């Protein structure tokens, strides 16, 4: 756990100081990502740098796993904390392996142990060790350099990582890929991470907790969904934007939002019986499943006045499905793209598990919002 206790930083004369960080207190549980967010000059980077003593606090304490960091030698402290910056900072005269192994070398690891660690880390992000260990930074793309920068911070297996806008200099496509890779990696490594960002969408995607700063003060500290649903004040509300409800789409899973009460019919059923069942349940669609339980055809509202024939005469192929492991952003995108008022949701084996409707989306976005 990381605990900040009344953390304060002043610059300038004591009688008229510039207050960079003003009495910040928060607790971050072990294995979680906390994103520090706010406008430029709000104190988020200064706060992060006080954790590894790159900046000394004027007052207050930082505790890591219960230990007061002011009692630890600064060099020893920094070697025990992973650190990733936007500019990456790879040594141009060192190979990928040598860059990754900087801290293990400083800690006195033997060469074989360091090399094995570098290989393990490269494999973790999909870079083949045989191809990349002996390359130099200039031989890597920007995205590959950033991956190596993150791996260098992980090399000595530190319990805590500090990340200062680590993906800010990467193009949007690669940024999305690296963010996904990092979140997947975090599921297994479970580091405690302080992550500085200026990008609200990135914060919502990456964070277990978000701390929003203004003029050195902590305005709100909450989980992303709580933050978006219940902003603490007008500053937070303005900072999050008028579309904050839409930002919650990626935070709500299909599994949690889907309706499990849906209508299925057989291809051989009469259209009259199928329409009667749809009306009785007030459903806008009924689905025909294949032998494996996957949605194959859909019968829509266009058959409401049809009286003759069977379901197979009028049903249309299902255009798309959404996995129940996905989020509402995926579901909404598919529903709009394919004009589907009722989207089938499938389990990991492709079997129909529920449906997503506009009604369920509105209900879930509205749930928890302040009036």
N, C-alpha and C positions, 0 to 999 in steps of 0.2 A: 504494500500500500504506500502511496505517496500522500503525505499530509502537509499542507501549507497552513501555517498558523500565524495570523496577523502579519503577513509578509508585507514589508514596506520598503520602498526605495526612493530616496531623495537625492537630487543633484544640486550643486551650488551651495551658497552660504546657508548656514543653519537658520539665520534670522529671516531669510527669504528664499526658501528652497523651491526647486522645481520638483513637484511630486509626480514621479513616473509610475509608481505602483503604490496604492493607498490601502493598506490594511486588508490584504487578501487572505481569506481562509477557505479551504476546501479539502475534501478527502476524495482520493481516487482509489477505488478497490484494485487489488492485484489482478492483472490480466485484462484490464480494460483500457480503452483508448479515450483520452480526453482531448477534445479539440478546443484550443483557445482561439476565440474569434472576436473580431471587432474592427473598427476603422483604424487607419494608419495612426500611429502615435498613441494608441490606447493603453499600452503597457503589456501587451501579450508576450512579445519576444523578451522583454526585460524580465518578466515573471519566469519564463522558461529558463533563461540564463542564470537566474538565481538558484535554480535547482542543482546545477552542476558547478556553481561558484565561478562561472565566467563573469558574473556580476555579483558583488557582495551586497547582501541586504543591509539597509540602514537599521532596520529592526525586524523582529519576527523570526520564525524558525521554519526550516524545511526538514521533514522527517521521511526517511525511506525505510520501510519495514521497521518502524519504531526507533530508528537510530537518527539522532540529531546530526545532520550533515556538516554542521559547523565544527564538529569534533573530529572530522575526518580530514586527512591531508588532501588538499585540492587535486593534486596530480593523481593520487590513488582513487579519489572519488570519480574523476573524469574517465579514468581507464575502466571503471566498473559500470559506466553508463554509456549506452550507444548514442551516437550523435550524428544526425543526418541534416545537411543544409541544402538549400535550393541550388547553390552553385556547384554542388557535388564535391569538388575539392579533391579529385583523384590526383595522385602524384604522376605527372606525365612521364617520368623516367622509370617508373616501376610497372611491372606487368600486372595483369588482373590478379593473379595469385598473390603477388607481393603487396598490392593495395589492400586486398581482403585481409591479409595476415599482419597488418601493421600493429594492431593492438595485441594479438597473441604473441608476436615477436617481443613487444615491450614487456609482456608479462612472463617471458622466458619459456614459452612453449617450445618443444623440440620441433624440428622441421617436418618430420613425418606427420605428427599430430596436426600441425597447422595446415599442411597440404590436404590431408583427409578432410579437415573442416571446410576448406575452400571448395573442395569437390562437392561435398554434401550441400553446401549453400547454393552453388551454381545450379545443381540439379533441382533444388527447391523452386527456382524461378525459371526453369526450362532452358537454361543455357548449358550446352554440352561442355563438360570440363575439358575434354580432349581438344575442342576447338577454341576455347576461350581462356584457359589458364595462362597461356604464354603471350596473349595479345597485350598490346599497350592501349591506353585510353584513346589515342587518336584513331585506332583501328575499330572503335566501337561507335555505334549510333548513339544519339542522345538518350534514347530510352534504355539502351544497354548500359551506358555509363551510370544512369540513375539507379538501375538495378544493382550494379556493383557497389555504388555508394551505400545503398541500404544494406547489402550483404556485409560490407566492411563494418558497419555499426553492429551487426549481429554476430560477428566472428567469434568474439570471446564469450558468447552466450550471456550477455548482461541481462539482469532482471528488468531493467528500466531502459527505455529509449526516449530520447528527445529528438523531435523532427521539426525543423523550421522551414515551412513551406516546401517540403521535399519534392513535390511534383509540379511546382509552379512554373518551371521553365520548360516543361515538356508540352508538345503539341496536344490538342484535345483528344485525338484518337489514341495516342500512346498513353496519355494520362489515364484515360478510362481503363485501358488494359492493365496498367501497372497498379492502379488502385484495386482492381479486382484480384490481381495476383497477391497483393499485400494482404488484403482481407482474408483470402484463402489461407495464406501462410500463417496469419495471426490465429486462425482457428486451431492450429497445431502448436505454435510456439508460445502463445498466451503471454506476451510481454505486457508490462505496464507502460503505457505510452502517453507522453505529452506531445501534442501535435499542433503546431501553430499554422493557421490558415487565414486567408482573407476571403475565401470562397464558401459561401453558405451551402451551396449544393454539395461541395466536397465534404463539408463538416457533417451534414445530414447523413451522407452516405457512409462516412468512415467512423463516426463517433459512437461510443457507448454513452458518453456524457459530453455536453457542450457548455463551455464557460464563455459568456459574452461580456466583454469589457467596454467601458467608456471612461475616458479621461483618468485612467489608472484605477478605476473602481470596478469591482465585479458586480454586474447588473443582474445576471441570472445564471444559475448553474443547474442544468437539468438534462434528462435524456432527450434526444431529438424530438420524439413524438410529443412529450410533455411540453417542450419548449414551443413547438409549432402550434399546439392546441391551446396552450395557456400562457401567452407572453405576460411577463410580470408587470410591464409598464408600457407607456406610449413609445418610449425610445426603442424597446425591444420589438414592439409591434411594427414600427416604421422600418427598423433594420431588417426584419424578416420579410417585409413586403406584403402587398395586398393579395398575392397569390400563395400565401403560406399554406393554405389548405391543400393546394395542389402538390406542394413539396412533400406532404405527408404520404402521397401515393406510393413512394418507394419504401416507406416504412411499414406498410400494412401488407401482410402476406395474403395471397389468394386463399390459402387454407383457412385463415381466420375470417375472411370476408365472404366466401362463397356460400351459396344456399344449397343445402344437401337434399332438399325436397324438390325433385324434378320429375317430369312426366316422360316415361318411355312407352313406345308402342311397337308393335310388330309390323313389318312391311306388308303382311297379309291382312292386317286389320282393315275394316271398312273405314273410309274417310269420315263417315257420319259418326261412328263410335269414337274415333280419335278426336274429332272436333268437340264432341260432347264432353270428353274427359278434360280437354284443354279449358273449356269454358267453366267446368265445375271447379277446377283448381285455379282459375283466373291466370293461367299461364299463356304467354305469347308464343310458346313453341313446345314441340314434343320431339323426342329424339329416338331414332332407330339405332340400336347397338349391334355390332357384329358379334361373332361367336366368342370373341375374346373380351367382350364388354366395353369395347371402344366405341365412341360416337361415330356413326358412319353417315347417317342422313338426318336431316332436320325438316320438320313440318312447321311452317310458319303461319302467321296471321292471315296470309293471302288465301288460305283455304277456308276461312270462316264461313263463307256462304256456299261452299261446295257440298253437294249431297251424294254424288255418285263416284264409284271407283274405290280403289284401295289406297292405303298409305303409299305404297310403292309407285302409284301413278302420279303422285303430287309432291312427294318429298324431294328435297334437293341435297346434294352432297354437303357435308359439313366443311366449311371453308378453312377453319382453323380451330385450334384448341389452345388453352393456356395450362401450363403445369401448375399444380397446386403449391409447388415450392416457389413459384414466382411471386411477384408483387403486383399491387394494383396498377402501377404505371404500365407494366406489360399488358395487363388485361384491358385497360382503357384504350391503349394504343391499338390493340387488335380489334376491339369493338368499333372504334371510329373508322379504322382503315377498311374494315369489311362490312360495315353497316350491320352489325349484329347486336340486336337488343338483348339477346341471351347467349352468352358465350360458354360453351362446355369446358369444364375444368377436369383435368385428368390426373391420375396418380402416377407413380413412378413407372408403372407397367403399361401406361396408356389407357387404362380403364377409366370410364367416366365416374367421377367422384362428386360432382356438383355442378352448379351453374353460377355464372356471374351476371348480374343484372345491373342496370343503372340505379335501380332502387337500393340495392345492397351497397353500391359504391357510395351513393349520397349518404346513406345511413352510417357507414363506417367513417367517412370523412367528418361527418357532423358529430359523431360520438366523442365526447370529452371536450368539445369546444365550449368556451365560455359564451354565454348569451350576450 
